[in-house]
Amino acid sequence: MNKKIEVEIRGPLSKEQFEFLNKTFKKQGKFIAGKDRIALCYPDPTTGSLIEKVNTDIRIRTTNGIPEINIKLGKWGGHEHRHEMSLVGKNGDFDKMVMMMAAMGFKKGIVAIRKGKVYKYKNIEFSVVEVPGHSYFFEAEIMVGGKSEVTKAKEKIRTICKNLSLKTFSDESFYDYIHQLNGEANEKFDFKNYKEGYFKRRFGI
């Protein structure tokens, strides 16, 4: 089956919950990978929104140094299901991707830095994420093959989260959190201030 729809639910974590989940998933789940990520997120090309009205989510991101151009189609929120597409490059291509995107008119965005660990727990992929120097959250994800499977996948994630005593974001509380991150932790990007090789020099990507 070609599983192509990403069903994802997110929620906030305290530092204690962050540590609890890492311990629980190490013991009762399967550790998949560390996930150090840097993303340059662009506004929706139709609505111009970076948060509430994002239906075409376009970003360049690196995961453990490997860059990709990533596009997700569908409404962004605390509970979501979106089609995902990506083109993966090689280490060192991030700046090239930045210049390519600028050539297509994508010149402003938000830079986000995240550090996390990914686990498989009860057939759900959990990412336990730290926003360095700021806060913590989780992402719980199941990939499905069609819209008919979305509701069942969301119900499963919600049940497991409830069993773990985890709160999940509503769309509104998720948007509030992203606004907070954009004001306190994330960085504004403007290509007019960009110098070639910036991301390579700063992050080694």
N, CA, C and O of each residue as an XYZ file, in Angstrom:
820
protein
N       0.848     -1.203      0.000
C       0.000      0.000      0.000
C       0.873      1.238      0.000
O       1.847      1.323      0.749
N       0.525      2.190     -0.835
C       1.268      3.448     -0.897
C       0.691      4.413      0.137
O      -0.285      5.111     -0.139
N       1.291      4.451      1.324
C       0.782      5.304      2.391
C       1.270      6.725      2.166
O       2.472      6.987      2.200
N       0.345      7.634      1.937
C       0.753      8.957      1.494
C       0.111     10.104      2.259
O       0.437     11.261      1.993
N      -0.794      9.827      3.205
C      -1.397     10.893      3.990
C      -0.833     10.837      5.404
O      -0.888      9.803      6.070
N      -0.293     11.957      5.847
C       0.292     12.053      7.179
C      -0.783     12.548      8.152
O      -1.253     13.681      8.052
N      -1.159     11.684      9.089
C      -2.101     12.054     10.140
C      -1.280     12.401     11.376
O      -0.542     11.560     11.888
N      -1.405     13.631     11.854
C      -0.516     14.088     12.926
C      -1.281     14.896     13.968
O      -2.105     15.750     13.641
N      -0.987     14.605     15.219
C      -1.549     15.343     16.345
C      -0.387     15.796     17.223
O       0.546     15.035     17.481
N      -0.455     17.046     17.677
C       0.610     17.612     18.493
C       0.065     18.034     19.847
O      -1.142     18.189     20.034
N       0.990     18.218     20.790
C       0.584     18.721     22.092
C       1.758     19.290     22.860
O       2.908     18.974     22.555
N       1.487     20.130     23.857
C       2.556     20.745     24.657
C       3.084     19.780     25.707
O       2.382     18.866     26.138
N       4.326     19.995     26.110
C       4.944     19.195     27.167
C       5.638     20.106     28.168
O       6.230     21.121     27.801
N       5.556     19.734     29.414
C       6.431     20.334     30.421
C       7.781     19.618     30.334
O       7.902     18.597     29.657
N       8.787     20.151     31.014
C      10.087     19.488     31.023
C       9.969     18.108     31.645
O      10.614     17.160     31.195
N       9.139     17.993     32.688
C       8.945     16.700     33.355
C       8.283     15.699     32.410
O       8.673     14.532     32.368
N       7.296     16.145     31.662
C       6.649     15.257     30.693
C       7.602     14.863     29.571
O       7.594     13.721     29.110
N       8.421     15.813     29.136
C       9.432     15.550     28.116
C      10.356     14.412     28.567
O      10.626     13.483     27.806
N      10.831     14.497     29.801
C      11.719     13.458     30.339
C      10.979     12.144     30.544
O      11.530     11.072     30.296
N       9.716     12.226     31.004
C       8.903     11.033     31.218
C       8.678     10.274     29.913
O       8.803      9.050     29.874
N       8.345     11.001     28.846
C       8.097     10.339     27.568
C       9.350      9.672     27.035
O       9.288      8.548     26.536
N      10.485     10.346     27.133
C      11.730      9.736     26.668
C      12.019      8.431     27.421
O      12.414      7.439     26.809
N      11.825      8.430     28.729
C      12.060      7.219     29.522
C      11.059      6.128     29.169
O      11.429      4.966     29.002
N       9.793      6.507     29.057
C       8.742      5.536     28.749
C       8.941      4.906     27.382
O       8.852      3.686     27.238
N       9.209      5.728     26.384
C       9.360      5.208     25.025
C      10.630      4.366     24.877
O      10.650      3.415     24.095
N      11.683      4.703     25.616
C      12.897      3.888     25.583
C      12.631      2.493     26.120
O      13.144      1.503     25.599
N      11.811      2.429     27.185
C      11.533      1.141     27.828
C      10.441      0.342     27.104
O      10.558     -0.873     26.940
N       9.397      1.024     26.682
C       8.216      0.335     26.180
C       8.025      0.436     24.670
O       7.188     -0.262     24.097
N       8.795      1.298     24.034
C       8.698      1.461     22.586
C      10.021      1.124     21.922
O      10.821      0.355     22.455
N      10.239      1.703     20.767
C      11.472      1.475     20.009
C      12.052      2.821     19.591
O      11.373      3.627     18.954
N      13.298      3.056     19.951
C      13.978      4.282     19.539
C      14.300      4.191     18.049
O      14.889      3.212     17.592
N      13.907      5.223     17.294
C      14.151      5.241     15.855
C      15.385      6.068     15.514
O      16.290      5.594     14.827
N      15.417      7.319     16.004
C      16.541      8.189     15.656
C      16.475      9.485     16.446
O      15.408      9.897     16.903
N      17.631     10.123     16.599
C      17.643     11.509     17.019
C      17.242     12.360     15.831
O      17.485     11.971     14.689
N      16.641     13.494     16.068
C      16.180     14.331     14.964
C      16.522     15.782     15.255
O      15.731     16.504     15.861
N      17.708     16.208     14.821
C      18.086     17.613     14.901
C      17.649     18.269     13.598
O      18.064     17.857     12.515
N      16.813     19.289     13.712
C      16.199     19.849     12.515
C      16.324     21.364     12.496
O      16.168     22.037     13.515
N      16.609     21.879     11.309
C      16.566     23.312     11.027
C      15.637     23.488      9.834
O      15.812     22.834      8.806
N      14.662     24.359      9.965
C      13.700     24.548      8.884
C      13.555     26.025      8.549
O      13.536     26.875      9.439
N      13.454     26.316      7.275
C      13.116     27.644      6.788
C      11.719     27.543      6.190
O      11.529     26.954      5.125
N      10.742     28.123      6.885
C       9.329     27.973      6.535
C       8.848     29.210      5.790
O       9.073     30.337      6.231
N       8.182     28.993      4.655
C       7.709     30.097      3.824
C       6.201     30.282      3.969
O       5.496     29.338      4.326
N       5.695     31.493      3.694
C       4.257     31.718      3.730
C       3.528     30.910      2.667
O       4.091     30.582      1.623
N       2.265     30.592      2.948
C       1.412     29.944      1.961
C       1.376     30.819      0.707
O       1.080     32.009      0.808
N       1.670     30.264     -0.470
C       1.752     31.103     -1.678
C       0.421     31.685     -2.117
O       0.394     32.644     -2.889
N      -0.689     31.123     -1.639
C      -2.007     31.638     -2.004
C      -2.527     32.656     -0.995
O      -3.018     33.719     -1.374
N      -2.418     32.326      0.292
C      -2.986     33.186      1.339
C      -1.978     34.155      1.937
O      -2.367     35.159      2.534
N      -0.673     33.865      1.785
C       0.359     34.688      2.403
C       0.516     34.435      3.892
O       1.289     35.120      4.560
N      -0.214     33.453      4.419
C      -0.197     33.179      5.856
C       0.984     32.292      6.239
O       1.404     31.415      5.485
N       1.503     32.551      7.437
C       2.522     31.674      8.017
C       1.938     30.734      9.066
O       2.605     29.796      9.502
N       0.695     30.984      9.473
C       0.138     30.195     10.578
C      -1.299     29.771     10.291
O      -1.526     28.655      9.824
N      -2.273     30.639     10.561
C      -3.675     30.210     10.586
C      -4.215     29.719      9.241
O      -5.022     28.790      9.203
N      -3.783     30.329      8.148
C      -4.370     29.987      6.844
C      -3.364     29.276      5.943
O      -3.328     29.495      4.732
N      -2.556     28.429      6.553
C      -1.600     27.640      5.769
C      -2.294     26.379      5.254
O      -2.670     25.503      6.032
N      -2.456     26.301      3.946
C      -2.988     25.105      3.295
C      -1.956     24.476      2.358
O      -2.067     23.305      1.996
N      -0.955     25.264      1.973
C       0.195     24.751      1.238
C       1.427     25.134      2.044
O       1.861     26.286      2.049
N       1.973     24.143      2.717
C       3.082     24.346      3.657
C       4.385     24.055      2.919
O       4.683     22.903      2.606
N       5.159     25.103      2.643
C       6.401     24.965      1.873
C       7.574     25.323      2.762
O       7.592     26.380      3.393
N       8.551     24.436      2.806
C       9.717     24.716      3.640
C      10.940     23.978      3.112
O      10.834     22.949      2.446
N      12.098     24.535      3.429
C      13.353     23.812      3.274
C      13.750     23.379      4.678
O      13.689     24.179      5.612
N      14.148     22.149      4.836
C      14.530     21.704      6.166
C      15.674     20.711      6.070
O      15.867     20.053      5.048
N      16.421     20.618      7.150
C      17.425     19.566      7.266
C      17.060     18.707      8.464
O      16.609     19.204      9.496
N      17.264     17.424      8.306
C      17.116     16.489      9.420
C      18.455     15.781      9.556
O      18.858     15.010      8.686
N      19.140     16.056     10.664
C      20.474     15.494     10.891
C      21.417     15.802      9.728
O      22.225     14.968      9.320
N      21.290     17.025      9.207
C      22.204     17.507      8.183
C      21.792     17.226      6.758
O      22.431     17.725      5.831
N      20.743     16.440      6.547
C      20.314     16.106      5.191
C      19.173     17.050      4.787
O      18.111     17.031      5.408
N      19.385     17.880      3.747
C      18.379     18.885      3.376
C      17.320     18.328      2.431
O      17.562     17.379      1.686
N      16.150     18.937      2.481
C      15.087     18.579      1.555
C      14.162     19.778      1.364
O      14.007     20.617      2.251
N      13.565     19.831      0.204
C      12.452     20.743     -0.031
C      11.198     19.946      0.265
O      10.959     18.908     -0.353
N      10.391     20.423      1.208
C       9.256     19.664      1.708
C       7.975     20.471      1.525
O       7.915     21.645      1.890
N       6.958     19.839      0.961
C       5.667     20.481      0.753
C       4.576     19.588      1.327
O       4.536     18.388      1.055
N       3.689     20.183      2.126
C       2.535     19.464      2.652
C       1.275     20.193      2.221
O       1.168     21.411      2.363
N       0.324     19.437      1.694
C      -0.923     19.995      1.191
C      -2.065     19.639      2.133
O      -2.316     18.464      2.402
N      -2.754     20.663      2.631
C      -3.834     20.449      3.582
C      -3.707     21.442      4.721
O      -2.655     22.055      4.902
N      -4.763     21.602      5.480
C      -4.793     22.594      6.547
C      -3.842     22.221      7.668
O      -3.823     21.084      8.141
N      -3.049     23.208      8.086
C      -2.085     23.038      9.177
C      -2.788     23.317     10.491
O      -3.570     24.262     10.588
N      -2.515     22.496     11.515
C      -3.142     22.732     12.809
C      -2.657     21.764     13.861
O      -1.703     21.018     13.641
N      -3.313     21.777     15.002
C      -2.943     20.874     16.086
C      -3.271     19.433     15.756
O      -2.536     18.516     16.119
N      -4.403     19.240     15.052
C      -4.828     17.930     14.555
C      -4.942     18.070     13.045
O      -5.697     18.919     12.570
N      -4.231     17.281     12.290
C      -4.209     17.501     10.849
C      -4.029     16.204     10.088
O      -3.604     15.192     10.645
N      -4.357     16.249      8.809
C      -3.991     15.166      7.886
C      -3.667     15.814      6.542
O      -4.498     16.503      5.950
N      -2.452     15.580      6.077
C      -1.964     16.296      4.907
C      -1.186     15.360      3.991
O      -0.540     14.417      4.447
N      -1.258     15.634      2.700
C      -0.406     14.946      1.731
C       0.993     15.556      1.800
O       1.141     16.777      1.848
N       2.014     14.703      1.805
C       3.386     15.181      1.937
C       4.217     14.772      0.729
O       4.132     13.639      0.255
N       5.022     15.713      0.238
C       5.941     15.459     -0.866
C       7.288     16.084     -0.516
O       7.339     17.129      0.132
N       8.367     15.455     -0.939
C       9.677     16.046     -0.659
C      10.700     15.637     -1.707
O      10.603     14.579     -2.329
N      11.681     16.513     -1.879
C      12.852     16.235     -2.706
C      14.070     16.346     -1.804
O      14.318     17.399     -1.217
N      14.822     15.274     -1.694
C      15.948     15.209     -0.765
C      17.248     15.525     -1.492
O      17.506     15.014     -2.582
N      18.057     16.369     -0.877
C      19.363     16.699     -1.421
C      20.470     16.039     -0.627
O      20.250     15.031      0.044
N      21.657     16.610     -0.705
C      22.786     16.077      0.048
C      23.346     17.176      0.941
O      23.076     18.359      0.736
N      24.124     16.771      1.927
C      24.697     17.730      2.853
C      25.424     18.829      2.090
O      26.225     18.555      1.197
N      25.137     20.070      2.453
C      25.745     21.211      1.775
C      24.841     21.876      0.760
O      25.186     22.928      0.223
N      23.666     21.272      0.481
C      22.758     21.818     -0.532
C      21.784     22.854      0.015
O      21.058     23.474     -0.762
N      21.748     23.057      1.326
C      20.716     23.919      1.899
C      20.765     25.328      1.304
O      19.730     25.867      0.912
N      21.953     25.926      1.233
C      22.063     27.285      0.687
C      21.650     27.339     -0.781
O      21.054     28.319     -1.228
N      21.964     26.293     -1.520
C      21.535     26.236     -2.921
C      20.006     26.242     -3.000
O      19.418     26.903     -3.857
N      19.371     25.489     -2.084
C      17.907     25.448     -2.058
C      17.320     26.805     -1.694
O      16.297     27.209     -2.246
N      17.965     27.510     -0.765
C      17.513     28.853     -0.384
C      17.525     29.772     -1.606
O      16.575     30.523     -1.830
N      18.589     29.713     -2.386
C      18.694     30.575     -3.571
C      17.705     30.163     -4.660
O      17.167     31.013     -5.369
N      17.467     28.862     -4.788
C      16.467     28.395     -5.752
C      15.076     28.897     -5.381
O      14.324     29.357     -6.241
N      14.740     28.806     -4.102
C      13.424     29.254     -3.652
C      13.270     30.766     -3.846
O      12.203     31.242     -4.231
N      14.338     31.508     -3.579
C      14.293     32.958     -3.779
C      14.075     33.298     -5.250
O      13.358     34.244     -5.574
N      14.694     32.527     -6.133
C      14.520     32.754     -7.572
C      13.073     32.532     -8.001
O      12.629     33.094     -9.002
N      12.332     31.711     -7.242
C      10.922     31.455     -7.541
C       9.991     32.393     -6.777
O       8.769     32.256     -6.843
N      10.582     33.358     -6.043
C       9.769     34.363     -5.369
C       9.583     34.158     -3.883
O       8.927     34.968     -3.228
N      10.146     33.090     -3.333
C      10.037     32.827     -1.898
C      11.240     33.468     -1.193
O      12.318     32.877     -1.124
N      11.039     34.673     -0.675
C      12.172     35.436     -0.155
C      12.082     35.758      1.327
O      13.061     36.215      1.918
N      10.933     35.531      1.934
C      10.776     35.784      3.362
C      10.208     34.563      4.049
O       9.421     33.821      3.462
N      10.609     34.352      5.299
C      10.110     33.201      6.027
C      10.532     33.229      7.479
O      10.913     34.266      8.022
N      10.454     32.066      8.088
C      10.797     31.880      9.493
C      11.770     30.720      9.615
O      11.544     29.652      9.047
N      12.861     30.928     10.362
C      13.825     29.868     10.640
C      13.505     29.270     12.007
O      13.402     29.986     13.003
N      13.349     27.947     12.039
C      13.032     27.246     13.283
C      14.081     26.177     13.555
O      14.446     25.414     12.660
N      14.564     26.126     14.789
C      15.570     25.144     15.202
C      14.934     24.209     16.226
O      14.363     24.666     17.217
N      15.030     22.902     15.989
C      14.406     21.925     16.866
C      15.360     20.755     17.126
O      16.143     20.370     16.258
N      15.277     20.204     18.332
C      16.047     19.005     18.670
C      15.082     17.982     19.246
O      14.337     18.282     20.179
N      15.092     16.779     18.697
C      14.127     15.795     19.160
C      14.624     14.364     19.043
O      15.706     14.093     18.521
N      13.801     13.466     19.543
C      14.040     12.035     19.407
C      12.752     11.389     18.910
O      11.651     11.776     19.300
N      12.916     10.405     18.049
C      11.773      9.749     17.434
C      11.685      8.309     17.922
O      12.678      7.582     17.959
N      10.468      7.917     18.294
C      10.220      6.567     18.790
C       9.015      5.971     18.076
O       8.153      6.690     17.571
N       8.973      4.639     18.043
C       7.774      3.916     17.634
C       7.143      3.364     18.893
O       7.774      2.608     19.631
N       5.888      3.743     19.144
C       5.195      3.310     20.356
C       3.765      2.947     19.991
O       2.988      3.796     19.556
N       3.430      1.684     20.171
C       2.090      1.178     19.836
C       1.707      1.533     18.399
O       0.588      1.964     18.123
N       2.655      1.343     17.503
C       2.484      1.579     16.068
C       2.205      3.039     15.710
O       1.638      3.331     14.657
N       2.606      3.945     16.590
C       2.539      5.375     16.332
C       3.955      5.926     16.395
O       4.729      5.550     17.276
N       4.298      6.810     15.473
C       5.598      7.464     15.519
C       5.486      8.722     16.370
O       4.780      9.666     16.014
N       6.182      8.724     17.487
C       6.194      9.872     18.386
C       7.518     10.608     18.251
O       8.584      9.998     18.328
N       7.450     11.913     18.052
C       8.628     12.767     18.131
C       8.510     13.592     19.400
O       7.514     14.285     19.607
N       9.524     13.517     20.248
C       9.572     14.276     21.496
C      10.569     15.395     21.261
O      11.760     15.139     21.086
N      10.089     16.647     21.254
C      10.845     17.748     20.662
C      11.146     18.854     21.677
O      10.300     19.225     22.492
N      12.363     19.360     21.602
C      12.776     20.514     22.391
C      12.982     21.704     21.470
O      13.663     21.600     20.450
N      12.392     22.832     21.832
C      12.720     24.108     21.207
C      13.821     24.701     22.084
O      13.533     25.171     23.185
N      15.082     24.693     21.622
C      16.203     25.042     22.510
C      16.008     26.364     23.243
O      15.743     27.403     22.637
N      16.146     26.295     24.566
C      16.037     27.482     25.393
C      14.628     28.001     25.578
O      14.441     29.099     26.102
N      13.627     27.230     25.158
C      12.264     27.766     25.209
C      11.222     26.805     25.776
O      10.664     27.076     26.839
N      10.942     25.685     25.097
C       9.811     24.847     25.479
C       9.924     23.466     24.848
O      10.900     23.149     24.168
N       8.893     22.650     25.092
C       8.872     21.269     24.614
C       7.485     20.954     24.055
O       6.485     21.539     24.471
N       7.445     20.014     23.099
C       6.162     19.532     22.585
C       6.363     18.142     21.990
O       7.492     17.673     21.844
N       5.251     17.490     21.648
C       5.346     16.189     20.991
C       4.545     16.216     19.699
O       3.622     17.012     19.531
N       4.922     15.330     18.796
C       4.165     15.082     17.576
C       3.909     13.582     17.495
O       4.834     12.786     17.653
N       2.668     13.195     17.253
C       2.304     11.783     17.109
C       1.749     11.581     15.708
O       0.821     12.281     15.302
N       2.305     10.638     14.970
C       2.025     10.540     13.538
C       1.763      9.102     13.104
O       2.424      8.164     13.548
N       0.779      8.961     12.223
C       0.523      7.709     11.522
C       0.378      8.038     10.042
O      -0.324      8.984      9.684
N       1.026      7.277      9.189
C       0.860      7.432      7.751
C      -0.212      6.464      7.271
O      -0.187      5.280      7.608
N      -1.160      6.976      6.476
C      -2.244      6.136      5.970
C      -2.336      6.276      4.458
O      -1.733      7.167      3.860
N      -3.111      5.369      3.849
C      -3.164      5.325      2.396
C      -4.322      6.052      1.762
O      -4.348      6.224      0.544
N      -5.301      6.491      2.573
C      -6.446      7.181      1.997
C      -7.271      7.882      3.052
O      -7.092      7.655      4.248
N      -8.182      8.743      2.601
C      -8.990      9.544      3.524
C      -9.865      8.685      4.420
O     -10.189      9.089      5.536
N     -10.255      7.497      3.945
C     -11.123      6.625      4.732
C     -10.444      6.147      6.012
O     -11.120      5.720      6.948
N      -9.115      6.214      6.060
C      -8.364      5.738      7.221
C      -8.034      6.851      8.217
O      -7.528      6.578      9.305
N      -8.317      8.091      7.853
C      -7.880      9.225      8.671
C      -8.558      9.242     10.037
O      -7.883      9.384     11.057
N      -9.860      9.102     10.070
C     -10.598      9.189     11.335
C     -10.138      8.119     12.317
O      -9.927      8.411     13.495
N      -9.981      6.900     11.855
C      -9.527      5.807     12.714
C      -8.134      6.088     13.268
O      -7.858      5.813     14.435
N      -7.251      6.640     12.423
C      -5.887      6.946     12.861
C      -5.893      8.035     13.928
O      -5.167      7.937     14.918
N      -6.712      9.080     13.731
C      -6.793     10.153     14.726
C      -7.332      9.624     16.054
O      -6.833      9.990     17.118
N      -8.349      8.764     15.992
C      -8.919      8.194     17.218
C      -7.879      7.372     17.970
O      -7.814      7.415     19.199
N      -7.071      6.625     17.231
C      -6.033      5.820     17.870
C      -5.003      6.711     18.562
O      -4.617      6.447     19.701
N      -4.563      7.758     17.881
C      -3.576      8.664     18.475
C      -4.146      9.326     19.727
O      -3.475      9.394     20.756
N      -5.380      9.813     19.640
C      -5.991     10.476     20.789
C      -6.100      9.534     21.984
O      -5.859      9.943     23.119
N      -6.460      8.283     21.738
C      -6.585      7.306     22.826
C      -5.252      7.063     23.509
O      -5.175      7.032     24.738
N      -4.194      6.889     22.712
C      -2.868      6.642     23.291
C      -2.381      7.872     24.055
O      -1.794      7.743     25.129
N      -2.619      9.047     23.511
C      -2.218     10.275     24.203
C      -2.948     10.400     25.546
O      -2.353     10.786     26.552
N      -4.227     10.074     25.546
C      -5.003     10.129     26.784
C      -4.450      9.147     27.809
O      -4.363      9.464     28.996
N      -4.078      7.958     27.349
C      -3.507      6.944     28.253
C      -2.173      7.397     28.844
O      -1.792      6.968     29.933
N      -1.469      8.263     28.123
C      -0.189      8.803     28.590
C      -0.365     10.119     29.349
O       0.613     10.760     29.733
N      -1.620     10.514     29.560
C      -1.958     11.778     30.262
C      -1.405     12.995     29.537
O      -0.949     13.950     30.167
N      -1.448     12.956     28.213
C      -0.949     14.059     27.402
C      -2.099     14.913     26.897
O      -3.111     14.392     26.428
N      -1.943     16.215     26.994
C      -2.875     17.147     26.384
C      -2.503     17.311     24.913
O      -1.333     17.202     24.546
N      -3.490     17.569     24.085
C      -3.221     17.845     22.678
C      -3.669     19.270     22.352
O      -4.558     19.827     22.994
N      -3.025     19.837     21.335
C      -3.398     21.177     20.902
C      -4.722     21.147     20.141
O      -4.946     20.247     19.331
N      -5.590     22.106     20.387
C      -6.629     22.445     19.421
C      -5.953     23.282     18.334
O      -4.809     23.703     18.502
N      -6.641     23.521     17.239
C      -6.044     24.390     16.229
C      -5.715     25.759     16.828
O      -4.656     26.327     16.559
N      -6.639     26.281     17.646
C      -6.452     27.626     18.197
C      -5.258     27.677     19.154
O      -4.452     28.605     19.085
N      -5.138     26.687     20.048
C      -4.020     26.701     20.994
C      -2.693     26.431     20.283
O      -1.644     26.922     20.699
N      -2.753     25.644     19.207
C      -1.540     25.411     18.418
C      -1.087     26.700     17.745
O       0.100     27.025     17.762
N      -2.027     27.435     17.152
C      -1.674     28.700     16.505
C      -1.105     29.690     17.523
O      -0.155     30.417     17.231
N      -1.693     29.709     18.713
C      -1.173     30.597     19.770
C       0.271     30.231     20.117
O       1.109     31.107     20.332
N       0.552     28.928     20.171
C       1.906     28.468     20.490
C       2.886     28.878     19.392
O       3.991     29.334     19.685
N       2.488     28.717     18.134
C       3.372     29.087     17.027
C       3.624     30.591     17.017
O       4.744     31.029     16.757
N       2.589     31.388     17.299
C       2.804     32.837     17.413
C       3.829     33.133     18.515
O       4.699     33.988     18.354
N       3.712     32.416     19.631
C       4.666     32.607     20.727
C       6.070     32.235     20.290
O       7.021     32.964     20.572
N       6.213     31.103     19.601
C       7.535     30.686     19.124
C       8.111     31.707     18.145
O       9.297     32.028     18.208
N       7.277     32.215     17.246
C       7.770     33.190     16.273
C       8.227     34.477     16.942
O       9.112     35.165     16.434
N       7.623     34.805     18.085
C       8.013     36.017     18.793
C       9.172     35.835     19.743
O       9.861     36.801     20.072
N       9.403     34.596     20.196
C      10.365     34.373     21.274
C      11.515     33.423     20.923
O      12.581     33.510     21.533
N      11.325     32.525     19.962
C      12.348     31.501     19.712
C      12.766     31.405     18.246
O      13.953     31.253     17.956
N      11.824     31.489     17.332
C      12.148     31.398     15.913
C      12.747     32.708     15.409
O      12.720     33.719     16.110
N      13.284     32.685     14.201
C      13.953     33.856     13.636
C      13.330     34.242     12.297
O      12.999     33.376     11.486
N      13.173     35.540     12.072
C      12.686     36.013     10.788
C      13.798     35.906      9.743
O      14.969     36.144     10.040
N      13.417     35.546      8.524
C      14.368     35.446      7.413
C      13.916     36.360      6.285
O      12.743     36.378      5.912
N      14.864     37.115      5.750
C      14.603     37.972      4.591
C      15.782     37.817      3.636
O      16.923     38.106      3.996
N      15.505     37.364      2.433
C      16.566     37.074      1.474
C      17.396     38.303      1.130
O      18.550     38.170      0.723
N      16.836     39.486      1.284
C      17.600     40.698      0.951
C      18.802     40.863      1.885
O      19.760     41.558      1.548
N      18.750     40.228      3.050
C      19.878     40.288      3.990
C      20.761     39.044      3.931
O      21.718     38.911      4.694
N      20.431     38.147      3.028
C      21.130     36.860      2.937
C      22.454     36.997      2.177
O      22.545     37.713      1.180
N      23.467     36.299      2.668
C      24.743     36.203      1.960
C      25.009     34.731      1.676
O      24.866     33.880      2.553
N      25.397     34.447      0.446
C      25.570     33.062      0.018
C      26.473     32.297      0.999
O      27.530     32.783      1.401
N      26.032     31.098      1.369
C      26.791     30.254      2.283
C      26.468     30.486      3.746
O      27.120     29.909      4.616
N      25.466     31.325      4.042
C      25.145     31.681      5.430
C      24.806     30.450      6.265
O      25.328     30.280      7.367
N      23.943     29.603      5.749
C      23.510     28.447      6.547
C      24.636     27.416      6.705
O      24.719     26.730      7.723
N      25.487     27.318      5.700
C      26.644     26.435      5.799
C      27.590     26.940      6.879
O      28.096     26.160      7.686
N      27.826     28.243      6.891
C      28.746     28.811      7.900
C      28.161     28.707      9.295
O      28.878     28.411     10.250
N      26.880     28.945      9.419
C      26.278     28.985     10.756
C      25.978     27.593     11.303
O      26.245     27.311     12.471
N      25.424     26.725     10.462
C      24.954     25.433     10.957
C      25.706     24.233     10.386
O      25.526     23.107     10.849
N      26.547     24.473      9.380
C      27.260     23.357      8.757
C      26.379     22.502      7.878
O      26.643     21.312      7.706
N      25.321     23.096      7.310
C      24.395     22.309      6.498
C      24.453     22.719      5.025
O      23.736     22.155      4.198
